[in-house]
Amino acid sequence: MSLLDAMNELKQKGFNPKECKEYNPYEPIPDDTYLMSFDNATHNVKGDRDFLMLSFSVVQGEYEGRQESIFPSLAQTKANGDPMPNSVIARSISEIQIIGETLDNPVPDKCFAFENETEAYEAIAKALQPACGKVLKVTIKTTPNKKNPQYPFRNYTFEKHEQPQVADAKDPFNGTGDTVDTNDDDLPF
């Protein structure tokens, strides 16, 4: 990308230096309802913790192309080693299964039948792969975080959406009977 391309992208995104607000492509998407595509489910590791990342992209409107990632946690212990409350784990499981249902790609209960979250994350990521590219409605609503006010909670509601029609591409030469057999002697090099 050239400097001119970067400047044009800024202008397309509505950047105005007179507003004295720096352009930040990673700024969270504002609260609202968006039509999004489900991009990927991946099991990642950072340090000694692993996590599941569900990635979405806005497919229409002012924020088209912007991405949102959700990190449902199945960790059985907190960072300080205390046990994670069952209600927190149950909420994450429900969120994962709701996303699967919304994408017409149910996440089976067996994906959660492991002794540790690492194996569950692998199973969930694999189970959700067929849903990549499907479209759904996602409503984002933030609520205050008393412990860390600078990091408000992002809450999500998922709704099914009619999938876009994909053109049926057919091979124009299929069935014509016009075939040519070639071998190495027919090639000019």
C-alpha positions in Angstrom: 0.0 0.0 0.0 1.4 3.4 -1.0 1.1 6.6 1.1 -1.5 7.9 -1.4 -3.5 4.7 -0.9 -3.4 5.2 2.9 -4.5 8.8 2.6 -7.4 7.8 0.3 -8.5 5.2 2.8 -8.5 7.9 5.5 -10.7 10.1 3.4 -13.1 7.3 2.6 -13.4 6.5 6.3 -14.4 10.1 6.9 -11.3 11.2 8.7 -11.2 15.0 9.3 -8.0 16.5 10.9 -10.0 19.5 12.1 -11.9 17.3 14.5 -8.6 16.5 16.2 -9.5 12.8 16.6 -6.9 10.3 15.4 -7.9 7.6 13.0 -8.0 4.2 14.7 -9.1 1.2 12.6 -9.1 -1.0 15.7 -11.5 1.2 17.7 -14.4 -0.9 18.8 -17.5 -0.8 16.6 -20.2 1.3 18.3 -23.3 -0.3 19.9 -25.9 -1.2 17.2 -27.1 -4.1 15.1 -24.9 -5.1 12.2 -25.1 -7.6 9.4 -21.9 -9.6 9.7 -20.2 -12.6 8.2 -18.7 -15.3 10.4 -15.0 -15.3 9.3 -13.3 -17.9 11.5 -13.1 -19.8 14.7 -9.5 -20.4 16.0 -7.8 -21.9 19.0 -4.9 -19.6 20.0 -2.3 -19.6 22.7 -0.7 -16.6 24.4 1.8 -17.2 27.1 0.5 -20.0 29.4 -3.2 -19.4 28.5 -5.1 -20.6 25.5 -8.3 -19.1 24.1 -11.0 -19.4 21.5 -11.4 -16.5 19.0 -14.5 -16.1 17.0 -14.1 -13.5 14.2 -16.8 -11.6 12.4 -16.8 -8.8 9.7 -19.4 -6.1 9.1 -20.7 -6.7 5.5 -22.7 -3.6 4.9 -23.3 0.0 6.1 -21.0 2.6 7.5 -18.7 0.1 9.3 -18.4 -2.3 6.4 -15.1 -4.2 6.5 -14.6 -3.6 10.3 -14.0 -6.7 12.3 -15.2 -7.8 15.7 -13.7 -10.7 17.7 -15.3 -12.6 20.5 -13.3 -14.6 23.1 -15.6 -16.9 25.0 -13.7 -18.4 27.8 -14.0 -22.0 29.0 -11.1 -21.6 31.5 -11.7 -23.5 34.7 -9.5 -21.3 36.8 -9.1 -17.5 37.0 -5.7 -15.9 36.3 -5.0 -15.9 40.1 -5.7 -19.7 40.3 -9.1 -19.5 41.9 -11.8 -21.7 40.4 -13.9 -20.1 37.7 -17.6 -19.9 38.7 -19.7 -22.5 36.8 -22.1 -19.7 35.8 -19.3 -17.9 33.8 -18.4 -21.1 32.0 -22.0 -21.9 31.3 -22.6 -18.4 29.8 -19.7 -19.0 27.4 -21.0 -22.4 26.4 -24.4 -21.0 25.8 -22.9 -18.1 23.7 -20.9 -20.6 21.5 -23.9 -22.8 21.0 -26.2 -19.9 20.1 -23.7 -18.7 17.5 -23.6 -22.2 16.0 -27.4 -22.4 15.9 -27.7 -18.9 14.4 -25.3 -20.0 11.6 -27.3 -23.2 11.0 -24.2 -25.1 12.2 -24.9 -26.5 15.6 -22.0 -27.0 18.0 -22.6 -30.5 19.5 -22.5 -31.0 23.3 -19.6 -33.5 22.8 -17.3 -30.4 22.0 -17.5 -29.6 25.7 -17.0 -33.1 27.0 -13.3 -32.7 27.8 -11.3 -32.4 31.1 -9.6 -29.2 29.9 -10.5 -26.2 27.7 -7.7 -26.8 25.3 -9.3 -29.9 23.8 -12.7 -28.2 23.8 -11.4 -25.2 21.9 -9.9 -27.4 19.2 -13.2 -29.3 18.9 -15.3 -26.1 18.8 -13.0 -24.5 16.2 -13.3 -27.6 14.0 -17.1 -27.8 14.5 -17.6 -24.2 13.4 -15.3 -24.2 10.3 -18.2 -25.2 7.9 -20.0 -22.0 9.0 -17.3 -19.6 7.7 -18.7 -17.1 5.3 -22.3 -17.4 6.6 -24.1 -14.1 7.4 -25.9 -13.3 10.7 -27.2 -10.2 12.5 -25.1 -9.2 15.6 -26.3 -6.6 18.1 -23.6 -5.1 20.3 -24.4 -3.4 23.5 -21.8 -2.2 26.0 -22.3 -2.1 29.8 -20.1 -0.5 32.4 -17.3 -2.5 34.0 -17.0 -1.5 37.7 -13.5 -3.0 38.2 -12.0 -1.6 34.9 -14.2 1.3 33.7 -11.8 1.9 30.7 -12.8 -1.6 29.4 -16.6 -1.8 29.3 -18.3 -5.2 28.8 -19.4 -5.9 25.2 -22.6 -8.0 25.1 -23.8 -9.7 22.0 -27.2 -10.8 20.7 -27.2 -13.1 17.6 -30.0 -13.5 15.1 -30.3 -15.6 12.0 -30.3 -13.9 8.6 -31.2 -15.1 5.2 -28.0 -16.3 3.4 -27.1 -14.5 0.2 -27.7 -16.4 -3.0 -24.6 -17.8 -4.6 -24.5 -18.0 -8.4 -24.3 -21.6 -9.7 -21.2 -21.5 -11.8 -21.2 -24.3 -14.4 -18.3 -25.4 -16.6 -19.2 -24.2 -20.1 -17.2 -27.0 -21.7 -18.7 -29.8 -19.7 -20.4 -32.3 -21.9 -19.5 -30.8 -25.2 -17.4 -33.8 -26.2 -14.7 -31.5 -27.5 -11.5 -32.7 -25.9 -7.8 -32.6 -27.0 -5.2 -34.9 -25.8 -1.7 -33.5 -25.5 1.6 -34.9 -24.5 5.1 -33.5 -23.9 5.9 -33.6 -27.7 3.1 -31.1 -28.4 4.7 -28.4 -26.1 7.0 -25.8 -27.6 9.6 -26.0 -24.8 
